[in-house]
Amino acid sequence: MVKAGFLRRFKKSLRRNRLFFILKNVKIKPMQDTILNVYKVLGLGGFAFFLGVALTPILTHYLYKYKLWRKDARTTAPDGSSTPIFNQLHKERETKAPRMGGILIWATTIILALIFWVIPRIFPEELFLKLNFLSREQTWVPLGILFAGALVGLLDDFMLVFQKGTYRGGGLTFTRRIVLVTLIAALGAYWFYFKLGKDFIFIPGLGDFHLGIYFIPFFILVMWAVFSGGVIDGLDGLSGGVFASIFSAYASIAFFQNQINLATLASVIVGSILAFLWFNIPPARFYMSETGIMALTTTLTAVAFLTNAVFVLPIIALPLVLESLSVIIQLGSKRFFGRKIFLVAPIHHHFEALGWPAEKVTMRFWILSAVAAVLGMILHLMGQT
């Protein structure tokens, strides 16, 4: 009764407000619809940035209060060998800045989605209904995957910080992470195939290539590949700038394909990443870590399939491909030939070991990411004509 009375008084006070009166009487004309879509995509992306910046003091308060950072710097590689060069480069930073900064990205995205889902239910005006970007066909899957990936990453981060688990230094073992990523991918593939009726990929210039039931394992393989690119989270600002370019490209693709809700979601993710990046540029206040990386890599897979732009994913996400390949090449060379190809892997640490300042490595990766994202976007859109 108290809540109902409060809502009635709140709505009555808003109706007296001149701005609300204007918004209520706005009628969207067909010619205005495209402009409003631009406002929706870019405006909510900007809203996400400012919301993320506003939420950061709350997040950092708890991250520092509970000392949620590594207690010891990494000294071994995934294959068990020692990493003296990496340890020399990063032992100070790893044990002073907290992890789990990626919470800011997925929490801001989910909060904003809920805000603009609730508002039209309280005030069902045409303009407010237009700003809601939750939809079964376009955003349910990526938002669900975002949350699932974030929770798996959060579990890994907590185990690492408190040095739990059998993995070196704490955290989920690689096998368990792969199993959980596979489960997320399988659920996503099920929804695509059985609920949305998708069983094909689009190849620019050739059209749709139908996979049938093989769409499901293909979806899982793509998510594995994108997840492996998460090793890019290793320098202040590096992963944030790269993922901002990637999701910006997919927001543009979705917009030009009239997938406005999906474009808005991708834009909101970009805004949330930029808010994170504001505090992650050197010296970083916190690190994205697994909760952010797993949320973004798994969501990126869903967005790529929803836009039918999986074929250009290796181009748009070129830095992730290079990072993943550098690790595979390094481990394979050490195992079969007994020697290293790179001084340190992933490749961004190799450039550090060569003497490049970390900021130079980061900014050059940003440039590469922006150029690759634009090229991939153009290739996909030209292939549709």
C-alpha positions as CSV (number, residue, x, y, z in Angstrom):
1,M,0.0,0.0,0.0
2,V,2.8,2.4,0.9
3,K,4.7,1.6,-2.4
4,A,1.5,2.0,-4.5
5,G,0.7,5.4,-2.8
6,F,4.3,6.6,-3.4
7,L,4.1,5.6,-7.1
8,R,0.8,7.5,-7.5
9,R,2.2,10.6,-5.9
10,F,5.4,10.3,-7.9
11,K,3.5,10.0,-11.2
12,K,1.2,12.9,-10.3
13,S,4.1,15.2,-9.5
14,L,5.8,14.3,-12.8
15,R,2.6,15.1,-14.8
16,R,2.7,18.6,-13.4
17,N,6.2,19.0,-14.8
18,R,6.3,20.8,-18.1
19,L,9.0,18.5,-19.5
20,F,7.0,15.4,-18.8
21,F,4.0,17.0,-20.5
22,I,6.1,17.7,-23.6
23,L,7.5,14.1,-23.7
24,K,4.1,12.6,-23.2
25,N,2.7,14.4,-26.2
26,V,5.6,13.6,-28.5
27,K,4.3,11.7,-31.5
28,I,7.0,10.0,-33.5
29,K,6.7,10.6,-37.2
30,P,8.2,8.1,-39.8
31,M,10.7,10.7,-40.9
32,Q,11.8,11.2,-37.3
33,D,12.2,7.5,-36.6
34,T,15.7,7.2,-38.0
35,I,16.9,10.3,-36.2
36,L,15.4,8.9,-33.0
37,N,17.2,5.6,-33.6
38,V,20.5,7.5,-33.8
39,Y,19.6,9.3,-30.5
40,K,18.7,6.0,-28.9
41,V,21.9,4.2,-30.0
42,L,24.4,7.0,-29.3
43,G,22.5,8.6,-26.4
44,L,22.2,5.5,-24.3
45,G,25.8,4.7,-25.1
46,G,26.7,8.1,-23.6
47,F,24.3,7.5,-20.7
48,A,26.2,4.3,-20.0
49,F,29.5,6.1,-19.9
50,F,28.3,8.6,-17.3
51,L,26.5,6.0,-15.3
52,G,29.7,3.9,-15.2
53,V,31.8,6.8,-14.1
54,A,29.3,7.5,-11.3
55,L,29.3,3.9,-10.1
56,T,33.1,3.6,-10.1
57,P,33.7,5.2,-6.6
58,I,31.3,2.6,-5.1
59,L,33.1,-0.3,-6.8
60,T,36.6,0.9,-6.0
61,H,35.6,1.5,-2.4
62,Y,34.9,-2.2,-1.9
63,L,37.7,-3.5,-4.2
64,Y,40.3,-1.6,-2.0
65,K,38.5,-2.2,1.3
66,Y,38.7,-6.0,0.9
67,K,42.1,-5.9,-0.9
68,L,40.8,-7.8,-3.9
69,W,44.1,-8.1,-5.8
70,R,46.7,-10.9,-6.3
71,K,48.7,-11.6,-3.2
72,D,51.7,-13.0,-5.2
73,A,52.9,-12.1,-8.7
74,R,52.7,-14.8,-11.3
75,T,55.9,-16.8,-11.7
76,T,54.8,-19.7,-13.9
77,A,53.3,-20.1,-17.3
78,P,50.2,-22.3,-18.1
79,D,52.6,-25.1,-19.1
80,G,54.4,-25.0,-15.7
81,S,57.6,-23.3,-16.9
82,S,59.0,-20.2,-15.1
83,T,58.3,-16.7,-16.4
84,P,61.2,-14.5,-15.1
85,I,60.8,-11.8,-17.8
86,F,57.1,-11.4,-17.2
87,N,57.7,-11.4,-13.4
88,Q,60.3,-8.7,-13.8
89,L,57.9,-6.5,-15.9
90,H,54.8,-6.9,-13.8
91,K,55.5,-8.1,-10.3
92,E,54.8,-4.6,-8.8
93,R,51.6,-3.8,-10.6
94,E,50.0,-7.2,-10.2
95,T,50.0,-7.0,-6.4
96,K,48.9,-3.4,-5.9
97,A,45.8,-2.9,-8.2
98,P,42.6,-4.8,-7.5
99,R,41.0,-7.1,-10.0
100,M,37.3,-7.4,-10.9
101,G,37.1,-3.9,-12.5
102,G,35.1,-5.7,-15.3
103,I,32.2,-5.6,-12.9
104,L,31.8,-2.0,-13.9
105,I,31.2,-3.0,-17.5
106,W,28.6,-5.7,-17.2
107,A,26.9,-4.1,-14.2
108,T,26.4,-0.8,-15.9
109,T,25.1,-2.5,-19.0
110,I,22.6,-4.6,-17.1
111,I,21.5,-1.7,-14.9
112,L,20.8,0.5,-17.9
113,A,18.9,-2.2,-19.7
114,L,16.7,-2.7,-16.6
115,I,16.2,1.1,-16.2
116,F,14.9,1.5,-19.7
117,W,12.8,-1.6,-19.4
118,V,11.1,-0.4,-16.2
119,I,10.4,3.2,-17.2
120,P,7.9,2.3,-20.0
121,R,6.0,0.1,-17.6
122,I,5.5,3.0,-15.2
123,F,5.0,5.6,-18.0
124,P,3.9,3.8,-21.2
125,E,4.4,6.8,-23.4
126,E,5.6,6.3,-27.0
127,L,9.0,7.9,-26.5
128,F,9.8,5.8,-23.4
129,L,8.6,2.7,-25.2
130,K,11.0,3.5,-28.0
131,L,14.0,3.7,-25.7
132,N,13.6,0.2,-24.3
133,F,16.1,-2.1,-26.0
134,L,15.2,-5.4,-24.5
135,S,13.8,-7.7,-27.1
136,R,13.6,-11.5,-27.6
137,E,15.0,-11.5,-31.1
138,Q,18.0,-9.2,-30.5
139,T,19.1,-8.7,-27.0
140,W,17.9,-11.5,-24.7
141,V,20.7,-13.9,-25.7
142,P,23.6,-11.5,-25.5
143,L,22.5,-10.1,-22.2
144,G,22.0,-13.5,-20.8
145,I,25.4,-14.6,-22.0
146,L,27.0,-11.4,-20.7
147,F,25.7,-12.2,-17.2
148,A,26.6,-15.9,-17.4
149,G,30.1,-15.2,-18.6
150,A,30.5,-12.5,-15.9
151,L,29.5,-14.8,-13.1
152,V,32.0,-17.5,-14.3
153,G,34.8,-14.9,-14.5
154,L,33.8,-13.5,-11.1
155,L,34.1,-17.0,-9.5
156,D,37.5,-17.4,-11.0
157,D,38.6,-13.9,-9.8
158,F,37.5,-14.6,-6.2
159,M,39.2,-18.0,-6.2
160,L,42.4,-16.4,-7.5
161,V,42.3,-13.4,-5.0
162,F,41.8,-15.7,-2.1
163,Q,44.2,-18.4,-3.5
164,K,41.6,-21.1,-3.7
165,G,41.5,-24.0,-6.1
166,T,44.0,-26.4,-7.6
167,Y,45.2,-24.1,-10.3
168,R,48.6,-22.5,-10.0
169,G,48.2,-19.4,-7.8
170,G,44.4,-20.0,-7.3
171,G,41.4,-19.7,-9.6
172,L,39.5,-22.1,-11.8
173,T,41.6,-24.6,-13.8
174,F,41.8,-24.0,-17.5
175,T,39.8,-27.3,-18.1
176,R,37.0,-26.1,-15.8
177,R,36.8,-22.7,-17.5
178,I,36.6,-24.4,-20.9
179,V,33.8,-26.6,-19.6
180,L,31.8,-23.6,-18.3
181,V,32.4,-21.6,-21.5
182,T,31.2,-24.7,-23.5
183,L,28.1,-24.8,-21.3
184,I,27.4,-21.1,-22.0
185,A,28.0,-21.6,-25.7
186,A,25.8,-24.7,-25.9
187,L,22.9,-22.8,-24.3
188,G,23.4,-19.9,-26.6
189,A,23.6,-22.2,-29.7
190,Y,20.4,-24.0,-28.5
191,W,18.6,-20.6,-28.4
192,F,19.9,-19.6,-31.8
193,Y,19.0,-22.9,-33.5
194,F,15.8,-23.9,-31.9
195,K,14.3,-20.6,-30.8
196,L,15.5,-18.1,-33.4
197,G,15.7,-20.6,-36.2
198,K,19.3,-19.7,-37.2
199,D,21.4,-22.3,-38.8
200,F,23.6,-20.3,-41.2
201,I,26.4,-17.9,-41.5
202,F,26.7,-15.0,-44.0
203,I,29.7,-14.9,-46.3
204,P,30.2,-11.4,-47.9
205,G,29.6,-11.6,-51.6
206,L,28.3,-15.2,-51.5
207,G,25.3,-15.0,-49.2
208,D,24.1,-17.4,-46.5
209,F,25.8,-20.7,-46.0
210,H,23.6,-23.2,-44.2
211,L,25.1,-25.4,-41.6
212,G,22.1,-27.3,-40.4
213,I,22.6,-29.0,-37.0
214,Y,26.3,-28.4,-37.3
215,F,25.5,-24.7,-36.5
216,I,25.6,-25.8,-32.8
217,P,29.2,-27.1,-32.7
218,F,30.3,-24.3,-34.9
219,F,28.9,-21.7,-32.5
220,I,30.7,-23.4,-29.6
221,L,34.0,-23.4,-31.6
222,V,33.7,-19.7,-32.3
223,M,33.1,-18.9,-28.6
224,W,36.1,-21.0,-27.7
225,A,38.2,-19.0,-30.2
226,V,37.0,-15.6,-29.0
227,F,37.4,-16.7,-25.4
228,S,41.1,-17.6,-26.1
229,G,41.7,-14.0,-27.2
230,G,41.0,-12.9,-23.6
231,V,44.7,-13.1,-22.9
232,I,44.8,-9.5,-24.3
233,D,44.0,-8.3,-20.8
234,G,47.6,-7.7,-19.7
235,L,48.5,-4.0,-19.8
236,D,46.8,-0.9,-18.5
237,G,44.1,0.2,-20.9
238,L,44.9,-2.4,-23.5
239,S,41.8,-4.6,-23.5
240,G,39.4,-1.7,-22.8
241,G,40.5,0.2,-25.9
242,V,40.5,-2.9,-28.1
243,F,37.0,-4.1,-27.1
244,A,35.6,-0.6,-27.4
245,S,36.7,-0.7,-31.1
246,I,35.3,-4.2,-31.7
247,F,31.9,-3.5,-30.1
248,S,31.7,-0.1,-31.9
249,A,32.1,-1.9,-35.2
250,Y,29.3,-4.4,-34.4
251,A,27.0,-1.5,-33.1
252,S,27.5,0.1,-36.5
253,I,26.8,-3.1,-38.4
254,A,23.6,-3.7,-36.4
255,F,22.4,-0.2,-36.9
256,F,22.9,-0.3,-40.7
257,Q,21.0,-3.7,-40.7
258,N,18.1,-2.0,-38.7
259,Q,18.8,-4.1,-35.6
260,I,18.4,-1.0,-33.5
261,N,18.0,-2.8,-30.1
262,L,21.1,-4.8,-30.7
263,A,23.0,-1.7,-31.9
264,T,21.9,0.0,-28.7
265,L,23.1,-2.8,-26.5
266,A,26.5,-2.8,-28.3
267,S,26.7,0.9,-27.9
268,V,25.8,0.7,-24.2
269,I,28.6,-1.9,-23.8
270,V,31.0,0.5,-25.5
271,G,29.9,3.3,-23.2
272,S,30.5,1.0,-20.2
273,I,33.9,0.0,-21.5
274,L,34.9,3.6,-21.9
275,A,33.9,4.4,-18.3
276,F,36.1,1.5,-17.2
277,L,38.9,2.7,-19.5
278,W,38.7,6.2,-17.9
279,F,40.0,4.6,-14.7
280,N,42.1,1.9,-16.3
281,I,44.5,4.0,-18.3
282,P,48.0,4.2,-16.7
283,P,48.2,4.1,-13.7
284,A,45.2,1.7,-13.6
285,R,42.9,2.0,-10.6
286,F,41.8,-1.6,-11.2
287,Y,42.0,-4.4,-13.8
288,M,39.3,-5.9,-15.9
289,S,40.3,-9.4,-15.0
290,E,38.2,-12.6,-15.8
291,T,34.8,-11.2,-14.9
292,G,35.1,-8.6,-17.5
293,I,37.0,-10.6,-20.1
294,M,34.7,-13.6,-20.0
295,A,31.6,-11.4,-20.1
296,L,32.9,-9.5,-23.2
297,T,34.3,-12.4,-25.1
298,T,31.2,-14.6,-24.7
299,T,28.9,-11.7,-25.5
300,L,30.9,-10.8,-28.6
301,T,30.3,-14.3,-30.0
302,A,26.5,-13.8,-29.6
303,V,26.6,-10.3,-31.2
304,A,28.6,-11.6,-34.1
305,F,26.1,-14.3,-34.8
306,L,23.1,-12.1,-34.3
307,T,24.4,-9.6,-36.9
308,N,25.4,-12.4,-39.3
309,A,28.9,-11.0,-39.2
310,V,30.8,-14.1,-38.0
311,F,32.8,-14.4,-41.2
312,V,34.5,-10.9,-40.5
313,L,34.9,-11.5,-36.8
314,P,38.6,-12.5,-37.2
315,I,39.2,-9.1,-39.0
316,I,37.1,-6.9,-36.6
317,A,38.7,-8.7,-33.6
318,L,42.2,-9.0,-35.2
319,P,44.1,-8.1,-32.0
320,L,42.4,-11.0,-30.2
321,V,43.4,-13.3,-33.0
322,L,47.0,-12.2,-32.8
323,E,47.1,-12.6,-29.1
324,S,45.6,-16.1,-29.1
325,L,47.9,-17.2,-31.9
326,S,51.0,-16.0,-30.2
327,V,50.2,-18.1,-27.1
328,I,49.4,-21.2,-29.2
329,I,52.6,-20.8,-31.3
330,Q,54.7,-20.2,-28.1
331,L,53.3,-23.2,-26.3
332,G,53.6,-25.4,-29.4
333,S,57.1,-24.4,-30.1
334,K,58.2,-25.0,-26.5
335,R,56.5,-28.4,-26.5
336,F,57.7,-29.8,-29.8
337,F,60.9,-27.9,-30.5
338,G,62.1,-27.0,-27.0
339,R,62.5,-23.3,-27.7
340,K,60.5,-20.1,-27.6
341,I,59.5,-18.0,-30.6
342,F,58.6,-14.9,-28.5
343,L,60.5,-13.5,-25.5
344,V,57.2,-13.6,-23.6
345,A,53.7,-14.5,-24.7
346,P,51.0,-13.1,-25.3
347,I,52.6,-10.9,-27.9
348,H,52.0,-7.6,-26.2
349,H,54.4,-8.8,-23.5
350,H,57.0,-9.7,-26.2
351,F,57.0,-6.1,-27.3
352,E,57.4,-5.0,-23.7
353,A,60.4,-7.3,-23.3
354,L,61.9,-5.8,-26.5
355,G,62.0,-2.5,-24.6
356,W,58.7,-0.8,-25.8
357,P,57.1,1.3,-23.1
358,A,53.8,-0.3,-22.1
359,E,51.9,2.9,-23.2
360,K,53.4,2.6,-26.7
361,V,52.3,-1.1,-27.0
362,T,48.8,-0.2,-25.8
363,M,48.3,2.7,-28.1
364,R,49.6,0.9,-31.1
365,F,47.2,-2.0,-30.4
366,W,44.4,0.6,-30.1
367,I,45.3,1.9,-33.6
368,L,45.5,-1.6,-35.1
369,S,42.1,-2.5,-33.5
370,A,40.4,0.6,-34.8
371,V,41.7,0.1,-38.4
372,A,40.8,-3.6,-38.4
373,A,37.4,-3.0,-37.0
374,V,36.6,-0.4,-39.7
375,L,37.9,-2.7,-42.4
376,G,35.9,-5.7,-41.2
377,M,32.7,-3.6,-40.9
378,I,33.1,-2.2,-44.4
379,L,33.8,-5.7,-45.9
380,H,30.6,-7.1,-44.2
381,L,28.4,-4.2,-45.3
382,M,29.7,-4.1,-48.9
383,G,29.2,-7.9,-49.1
384,Q,25.5,-7.3,-48.5
385,T,25.0,-5.1,-51.5
